[in-house]
Each structure stands twice: as C-alpha cells, then as structure tokens.
Amino acid sequence: MSEDPLTELYLITPPRLDDLAAFADQLSAALDAGGAACVQLRLKDVDDDTIRRAADILRPVSQGRDVAFVMNDRPDLARETGCDGVHVGQDDASYAEARGLLGPEAIVGVTCKASRHLAIDAAEAGADYVAFGAFFGSTTKETTVQAPPDILAWWSETTSVPCVAIGGITAANCGPLVAAGADFLAVISAVWDHPDGPAAAMADFKTAIESASP
C-alpha cells in the first residue's frame, strides 16, 4: 500500500469569478505549488459567454502545466472551448450524452453522491472517475446527501476506476478520506479562501495527505 500514489487535489473554481485575471494568478500559484491533478470550471448563474471567457483564460493556465481542465455540467461548451473533459451530475447531461459529444479520449466524470449503485453503473458505462459526497458541510453548495468515508474504502477495493471525494473538505478534515482510499479530493474554498493564499493551502493539503496516506 505504501507504494500507491498519493491522493491528489481536484480543484474546483468558485461559483462566481468577478475578476478573471486575478483568479488566473491564484490558479497559477495553486498549480505551481504542486499536488493538483485536475481543475474544474464550475460557474453558476452566469450566461454561456461568461463561461466561454472563463474557459479561454483559465484553460491555458491549467493545460500549460499538464493539469487536466474540465467543464462542469456542459459537454457542449467543454467541446467548444477545448476542455479535456466534463463532469456531469445526476441532474445534468447523461454520461452517454457527454461521451457522445466529446468522444472516447475525453475525461468524463460522474457525480454519484452516496450511491454505490450509481457508481457501479457509471463505471460500467465507461466513466473515467466517479465522485462521492458530500462528506462534510459545504460553504459553496447545499449539502443534500451525506456520504460515509467507508464508501471510499469499498470503492477502492471493488474497482480500479478512480474516485473523487467532495464536500467541505479541508486540510484539517481530509485525513479519514485519504486513509479510506480517495484518489482525489475536490476542494474549493479551502484553497481559494485560505488566509495565506492558494499556494499555502496546497502545502497544507500536501502535509495532511502525506500524514494520512496508508
């Protein structure tokens, strides 16, 4: 187990970005600190042109550092803006629709909340990863389902498809999720709202992950 790769971070943008240039600098700092495998553009209550502008500015920051850049909810915009893939929820475009639009090489991840059944269905359909959560209360999204950490242990023992843990995750509380087998930790406010900046947040997560890794 000690030779398994360390859990990595799956960075999600804040739901609103009023200053794209400033956030691009924050994203650069976070990615340059290391430890991130993916960035998800997740804007809420904005028009498509706003999403396109954000993708055009932030995608090169991520892809230029060999970090995957995926779009939340919208496989159509993911394809249009050159993203590496898309993340779909249970109320968004279906996995089949997303895969059909983006093709076999794109990343397609699926929200499965706390459902083992949904996760198995997604993996069997060909999803590149499944996301479980929420594990803790979130400041950016209403928590409707509470997921137990043991679902991560069950998943890691059941399949080789990666899993993402999401929901209120911080450097202080991520230890049990890492120990249970989370391949990725999806984080938002714990990185972007860190009092010492995103690079410091990434360093805190690195320490916590190393300490909790089996």
Secondary structure, 3 states (H helix, E strand, C coil): CCCCCCCEEEEECCCCCCCHHHHHHHHHHHHHCCCEEEEEECCCCCCHHHHHHHHHHHHHHHHCCCCEEEEECCHHHHHHCCCCEEEECCCCCCHHHHHHHHCCCCEEEEEEECCHHHHHHHHHHCCCEEEEECCCCCCCCCCCCCCCCHHHHHHHHHCCCCEEEECCCCCCCCHHHHHHCCCEEEECHHHHCCCCCHHHHHHHHHHHHHHHCC
